[in-house]
Amino acid sequence: MKNIFSVIVMLIIANTGWTQLYISTGATLSLSGNAQVSLQDIDLVNDGVISAPADGRFIFNGVNNNFISGNASTSFSELEIAKTGSGLLTLRSDINVKNKIVFTSNLIDLNNHNIDLGTTGLLEGENENSHITGTSGGQVLFSTVLNAPVSANPGNLGAVITTSQDLGNTIIRRGHQSQVNNSGNGSSIFRYYDIIPTNNTALNATLRINYLDAEKNSLDENSLEIFKSDDNVNWVNEGYSTKDAIQNYVEQTGIDNFSRWTLSTSLTALPVTGLQLSGQWKNNAAYLNWTTMSEYNNSHFNIERKYNDEFNFVTIGSKNSKYADGNSQTPTVYNWMDMASSDKGPIQYRIQQTDLDNNYSYSNIIIIKPESTASFIKNVYPNPSVQNQLYIKTGNSNITKMQVFIYDMKGSLLFHKQLNYESQWISLSQINAGDYKLFIQSGELRWTGSFLKK
């Protein structure tokens, strides 16, 4: 026998000691008029049927965590989340909402389940303190016909679409998982959209993605850009035409077709993963080794070097990827030998990796200390402080001349002379008191140090 429970005006289930409203198989909970069902700290388990008019509402309130579950398809006309404290409403089954979800306070966690708004439902009043979340999975779905929409926000899901084209029937799905690239790296905000129109070519559309501060996922919102994926694996940075970190949106124009969209700063697949540089000095040269764990559209590596007396790294060579298409999923080792000077002190090296789109990144920096076979400059004294003279004690290099440079700490050249390569005093009478950098050079031989003039 079919059981029907009819609610005429308002059903309040609160402070009864109940922990669950259970609608059993074969039973129907029927609301009429503007009836409301208030579930205070009570779970809803539906194995039967819920029948509600357009303005009938289920309100989940109270301070405790509760859930919606059941084996039957659960359809609400209106659903309101109005919990206090840390109370959370979690889905343990998919639900349908025909009219609207009202956000008064606290969160609804999709928990890897879906909310289907059909063609008439919408989200009302979603805000920082009361909204849908679901970082473990699940989506909110809405379907509508979009013919030349202007700033259309279907279902109030937060994807605002403008185009002069007829998109036809369009499905919008909003999820809240952070997206990653095909290498399993990168991250996005905790919001993405699948936009699936019937007509999906030559749209010249504008898309605005709205987001909440609670969804930023530790990303710098001032750097957020729109990313697109046609296969939910590989991502393309579409940039942006306008954005507002106060109003919380990023917008792009000139979109030809729709697919999956999100906001990120780092979703583009890294061209190389696991780039690690090491090296050592042997046989009067620097021997460099670097490895990659995987390569994606990799073009080449630039080897960069910096001596102590240089302000910037200098490219000293280049090495192409070992793979014709720049792609590999296995560890790869590269080598380079640099016949560097052994008389310039410790040497810094790094690798600049460049992909096929001319984007680049850097390896770690290493320092190699050469074993000098000849001494260019043995010492400079008095050290660390001098008055009006500085003594340079030369070594045994086979040269005749040397260049002496003195810079202040801002990098301005104050002194430059070419001198015979021999131990000697130089006058500092024209230099004011302060800290200075000293460079001595002869061809490829270089020495650097610093001193304080009193």
Stockholm file with secondary structure:
# STOCKHOLM 1.0

chainA/1-454         MKNIFSVIVMLIIANTGWTQLYISTGATLSLSGNAQVSLQDIDLVNDGVISAPADGRFIFNGVNNNFISGNASTSFSELEIAKTGSGLLTLRSDINVKNKIVFTSNLIDLNNHNIDLGTTGLLEGENENSHITGTSGGQVLFSTVLNAPVSANPGNLGAVITTSQDLGNTIIRRGHQSQVNNSGNGSSIFRYYDIIPTNNTALNATLRINYLDAEKNSLDENSLEIFKSDDNVNWVNEGYSTKDAIQNYVEQTGIDNFSRWTLSTSLTALPVTGLQLSGQWKNNAAYLNWTTMSEYNNSHFNIERKYNDEFNFVTIGSKNSKYADGNSQTPTVYNWMDMASSDKGPIQYRIQQTDLDNNYSYSNIIIIKPESTASFIKNVYPNPSVQNQLYIKTGNSNITKMQVFIYDMKGSLLFHKQLNYESQWISLSQINAGDYKLFIQSGELRWTGSFLKK
#=GR chainA/1-454 SS CCEEEEESSCEEECSSSCCEEEECTTEEEEECTTCEEEEESCEEEESSEEECCTTCEEEEEESSCEEEECSSCEEEEEEEEEECTTCEEEESSCEEEEEEEEEEESEEECTTCCEECTTTCEEESCBTTBCEECTTSCEEEEEEEEESCSSBCGGGCSEEEECSSEEEEEEEEEECSCCCCTTSCCCEEEEEEEEEESSCSSCCEEEEEECCGGGSTTCCGGGCEEEEESSSSSCEEEECSEEETTTTEEEEEEECCCCEEEEESSCSCCSEESCEEEEEEETTEEEEEEEESEESSEEEEEEEEEETTCSSCEEEEEEECSSTTSCBSSCEEEEEEECCCSSSCCEEEEEEEEETTSCEEECCCEEECCCCSSCSEEEEESCSEESSEEEEEECCCSCSEEEEEEEETTSCEEEEEEEESSCEEEECTTSCSEEEEEEEEETTEEEEEEEEEC
#=GC SS_cons         CCEEEEESSCEEECSSSCCEEEECTTEEEEECTTCEEEEESCEEEESSEEECCTTCEEEEEESSCEEEECSSCEEEEEEEEEECTTCEEEESSCEEEEEEEEEEESEEECTTCCEECTTTCEEESCBTTBCEECTTSCEEEEEEEEESCSSBCGGGCSEEEECSSEEEEEEEEEECSCCCCTTSCCCEEEEEEEEEESSCSSCCEEEEEECCGGGSTTCCGGGCEEEEESSSSSCEEEECSEEETTTTEEEEEEECCCCEEEEESSCSCCSEESCEEEEEEETTEEEEEEEESEESSEEEEEEEEEETTCSSCEEEEEEECSSTTSCBSSCEEEEEEECCCSSSCCEEEEEEEEETTSCEEECCCEEECCCCSSCSEEEEESCSEESSEEEEEECCCSCSEEEEEEEETTSCEEEEEEEESSCEEEECTTSCSEEEEEEEEETTEEEEEEEEEC
//
